[in-house]
């Protein structure tokens, strides 16, 4: 099965291409504009694999949350690739991909994920035994009280010192990002459990939906 | 389809309209579809950029599907993809551009960045009775008021533009003052029709001095002050405003035509749908042995047809673009384009 995974939802940009017998990854940190990187990275991995987009069996993507523009970039690129060759897609939560990756990397069953959502808020979720819980937009003083057995990951931990106090999580790693290679592994677990990829149009999930105020006039 | 026929898919998403067009080198425009977000933004009194982007991403693919179906072709028949890369709202531009580039990358076909205003400028060329180069173009919309010397595709010199509000913006703001809601330009024109005699003499800004620049913000303020004094005379104020704004455009168009020795005027953009504008410019052109051309009504506002058409011209002239970077240019001057 040939699967392409892409992520541009935050300040990193990554692509992973799974072939029958190998995986080709690209991961770039400190990205200012994923718009100029994402398709060239895709092109690189397809060149290396010597296959074409039409040879894909599925496209996986982080559906958000993240920066609005980054989330839409990811979804828009997936829409185009999927539509061009009628390829099914599967979108998974950015928070879950981070949680899954951190759980594997740090060998922890319990992970608290907080992404800096700006405006004094975080995109929040916690991950226990391979399951994501309570994905939401929270103020730091509203997060779940979890305890010291959790490890905190994501940019929110560096941005808001009080997160540690309110969640009871003492150890955290801010520099922990979504990675397309983890997205592939996580999606494969979903697919093994019977989750089907879809031909519906890929759509973003923002979590922050209150983005405009109606005119009083 | 013959082997050499080129089919260009055009994607427009620079502001609050998602537009798709398909242009065939042998048959001309073969499909176009549009979704307007006007109702989404109406409650906010103006376009909310984030809401615009959120809507575009839901519309582009379904509109492409409808357009392919209308044209009775498959996506694999498309030979090039054109997308509005600017000017416009960054987030909105990014949606159409990212989808366009990922389709072109996936299919291994070329893509081209189209300047939104070049799209408008060339839109009258989609008509059967169309203008020939060179001409003077008046681009009038909610975002732009511009007079351009057009020697050929891509060969543009801006002769004058608005120093403050675009004329369409002044229409919308004046309409708001008169309680006509958003976007009120067309409603203002309707209200003006109720008035048969012109009660107020509004100024014709910047017509008493040489040059081709415009300024409409003072005219809007003049309308506001008149409305504060005589709020019962809404239709008179609407009419006086409309006449002043359009006479100002006409005076500058005449000046531009006479300064250029061209005899063709092309008028495009949302405000070119205004019938009083068309009558006024036609009358002026007749007096100086010139002729004005306009797009059909549905192509006055933003649309994908004009992007497919402008993209077609550029794809025909250009080497295949193998750069897969998704580029947007929210600020992009018409004069930065290269002639083809």
Interface residues (C-beta under 8 A of the other chain):
Chain A: X35 X36 X37 X38 X39 X40 X42 X43 X52 X53 X54 X68 X69 X72 X73 X75 X76 X77 X78 X79 X80 X81 X83 X84 X85 X201 X203 X204 X206 X211 X212 X213 X214 X215 X217
Chain B: X43 X44 X45 X46 X48 X50 X51 X53 X54 X57 X58 X60 X61 X62 X64 X75 X90 X91 X94 X95 X97 X98 X99 X100 X101 X102 X103 X105 X106 X107 X108 X176 X324 X325 X326 X327 X328
